[in-house]
Amino acid sequence: MTYPFLLEFCFGELVPTGYVISFLILPQTPLLSITPSERLLIQPLTYADAKVIIRIRSIPEVSRYQGWEPKEEKEIHSLVDKMNDCGLLAPGQWFQFTITEKETQRLIGDCGIHPVASDRRQVDIGVTIDPQFQKMGYATEAIHSLLDFLFKQTDTHRASASIDPRNEPSIRLFEKLRFRKEAHLVESLWFKDEWVDDLIMAILRKEWLLPNKAFQAMPVSLRSAGIAST
Ligand SMILES: CC(C)(COP(=O)(O)OP(=O)(O)OC[C@H]1O[C@@H](n2cnc3c(N)ncnc32)[C@H](O)[C@@H]1OP(=O)(O)O)[C@@H](O)C(=O)NCCC(=O)NCCS
């Protein structure tokens, strides 16, 4: 059964009241569901998703640039427990969603948000799509939905992605979503037994809220600062 609740219920005092969203009231999981996109459902991760998520994240081409490689169901369960304990937009805590193809009801990937520990209005984002379903625009659609939620229904100020510069599909994905390349850190991460570079891409709330045409017309150098709020 779905009940409307104030967003304040989830975010405590940090979010202005007045926003109303739907929470799916399931046993032990009073969590929200993001407005569905045209082809996808974006829902909080649950215990029941563990097997599929482990399968997708174990595929070598999927895990190559990913830090989180759950091997056992209990790892997923403990993340779900933490999500339930901390709620959405808890500083320093990943909150993971599943991505389901509406038409077939197949779970085809996941996406996550990670508010930074020092200020939860800055949110890191990650996404994974099962290779069988890649290059169909699904990651673009899922992250678009997630950003719409973050920027239009919460007080998120900035969304960013930390990407291995060799991960071309991921760079292309975030470029398409109008993220700006902000930094290329050289050998800044010890990852899978080697030093690797880290590309930081980001977008601000005021940029996301600009109409697409106005954004495209703006020189890249001006996209980050001095934009009149809409
Ligand atoms: C990155 C990833 C999520 C993209 O998912 P996807 O559903 O295939 O992405 P989309 O279909 O929405 O495509 C987005 C853009 O990336 C491009 N793209 C997708 N796969 C590509 C590839 N293998 N090579 C080059 N470009 C690619 C698409 O063509 C599209 O750009 P376009 O519209 O200009 O053609 C997917 O490749 C993946 O799960 N990779 C493994 C996990 C990972 O590394 N995640 C990123 C962590 S930050």
The ligand as an SDF file (V2000), in Angstrom:
LIG
                    3D

 48 50  0  0  0  0  0  0  0  0999 V2000
   28.4430    3.2560  -17.9260 C   0  0  0  0  0  0  0  0  0  0  0  0
   27.1510    2.4640  -18.1340 C   0  0  0  0  0  0  0  0  0  0  0  0
   26.3210    2.5810  -16.8670 C   0  0  0  0  0  0  0  0  0  0  0  0
   26.3680    3.0580  -19.3160 C   0  0  0  0  0  0  0  0  0  0  0  0
   25.1210    2.3730  -19.3870 O   0  0  0  0  0  0  0  0  0  0  0  0
   24.2370    2.3600  -20.7130 P   0  0  0  0  0  0  0  0  0  0  0  0
   22.8310    2.0170  -20.3060 O   0  0  0  0  0  0  0  0  0  0  0  0
   24.8700    1.5490  -21.7430 O   0  0  0  0  0  0  0  0  0  0  0  0
   24.2740    3.9020  -21.1420 O   0  0  0  0  0  0  0  0  0  0  0  0
   23.3090    4.5910  -22.1860 P   0  0  0  0  0  0  0  0  0  0  0  0
   22.7320    3.5630  -23.1050 O   0  0  0  0  0  0  0  0  0  0  0  0
   22.3580    5.4790  -21.4550 O   0  0  0  0  0  0  0  0  0  0  0  0
   24.3300    5.4460  -23.0520 O   0  0  0  0  0  0  0  0  0  0  0  0
   24.8830    6.6920  -22.6150 C   0  0  0  0  0  0  0  0  0  0  0  0
   25.8940    7.1600  -23.6560 C   0  0  0  0  0  0  0  0  0  0  0  0
   27.0700    6.3520  -23.5240 O   0  0  0  0  0  0  0  0  0  0  0  0
   27.3800    5.7530  -24.7810 C   0  0  0  0  0  0  0  0  0  0  0  0
   27.9190    4.4390  -24.5420 N   0  0  0  0  0  0  0  0  0  0  0  0
   27.3190    3.4180  -23.8880 C   0  0  0  0  0  0  0  0  0  0  0  0
   28.1330    2.3400  -23.9350 N   0  0  0  0  0  0  0  0  0  0  0  0
   29.2210    2.7050  -24.6440 C   0  0  0  0  0  0  0  0  0  0  0  0
   30.4240    2.0410  -25.0320 C   0  0  0  0  0  0  0  0  0  0  0  0
   30.6390    0.7560  -24.6920 N   0  0  0  0  0  0  0  0  0  0  0  0
   31.3480    2.7170  -25.7250 N   0  0  0  0  0  0  0  0  0  0  0  0
   31.1680    4.0050  -26.0500 C   0  0  0  0  0  0  0  0  0  0  0  0
   30.0460    4.7070  -25.7200 N   0  0  0  0  0  0  0  0  0  0  0  0
   29.1020    4.0640  -25.0260 C   0  0  0  0  0  0  0  0  0  0  0  0
   26.0790    5.6800  -25.4990 C   0  0  0  0  0  0  0  0  0  0  0  0
   26.2740    5.5480  -26.8860 O   0  0  0  0  0  0  0  0  0  0  0  0
   25.4070    6.9780  -25.0970 C   0  0  0  0  0  0  0  0  0  0  0  0
   25.8800    8.0850  -25.8450 O   0  0  0  0  0  0  0  0  0  0  0  0
   25.1320    8.5430  -27.1830 P   0  0  0  0  0  0  0  0  0  0  0  0
   23.6950    8.7320  -26.8580 O   0  0  0  0  0  0  0  0  0  0  0  0
   25.8530    9.7610  -27.5800 O   0  0  0  0  0  0  0  0  0  0  0  0
   25.2850    7.4170  -28.1680 O   0  0  0  0  0  0  0  0  0  0  0  0
   27.4450    0.9660  -18.4540 C   0  0  0  0  0  0  0  0  0  0  0  0
   28.3670    0.9170  -19.5000 O   0  0  0  0  0  0  0  0  0  0  0  0
   27.9420    0.1580  -17.2660 C   0  0  0  0  0  0  0  0  0  0  0  0
   27.1600   -0.3660  -16.4680 O   0  0  0  0  0  0  0  0  0  0  0  0
   29.2860    0.0300  -17.1250 N   0  0  0  0  0  0  0  0  0  0  0  0
   29.8520   -0.7740  -16.0500 C   0  0  0  0  0  0  0  0  0  0  0  0
   29.6870   -0.1270  -14.7000 C   0  0  0  0  0  0  0  0  0  0  0  0
   30.3910    1.2180  -14.6230 C   0  0  0  0  0  0  0  0  0  0  0  0
   31.5540    1.3370  -14.9520 O   0  0  0  0  0  0  0  0  0  0  0  0
   29.6440    2.2220  -14.1450 N   0  0  0  0  0  0  0  0  0  0  0  0
   30.1130    3.5910  -14.0370 C   0  0  0  0  0  0  0  0  0  0  0  0
   30.5570    3.8840  -12.6860 C   0  0  0  0  0  0  0  0  0  0  0  0
   30.7680    5.6880  -12.4990 S   0  0  0  0  0  0  0  0  0  0  0  0
  1  2  1  0
  2  3  1  0
  2  4  1  0
  2 36  1  0
  4  5  1  0
  5  6  1  0
  6  7  2  0
  6  8  1  0
  6  9  1  0
  9 10  1  0
 10 11  2  0
 10 12  1  0
 10 13  1  0
 13 14  1  0
 14 15  1  0
 15 16  1  0
 15 30  1  0
 16 17  1  0
 17 18  1  0
 17 28  1  0
 18 19  1  0
 18 27  1  0
 19 20  2  0
 20 21  1  0
 21 22  1  0
 21 27  2  0
 22 23  1  0
 22 24  2  0
 24 25  1  0
 25 26  2  0
 26 27  1  0
 28 29  1  0
 28 30  1  0
 30 31  1  0
 31 32  1  0
 32 33  2  0
 32 34  1  0
 32 35  1  0
 36 37  1  0
 36 38  1  0
 38 39  2  0
 38 40  1  0
 40 41  1  0
 41 42  1  0
 42 43  1  0
 43 44  2  0
 43 45  1  0
 45 46  1  0
 46 47  1  0
 47 48  1  0
M  END
$$$$
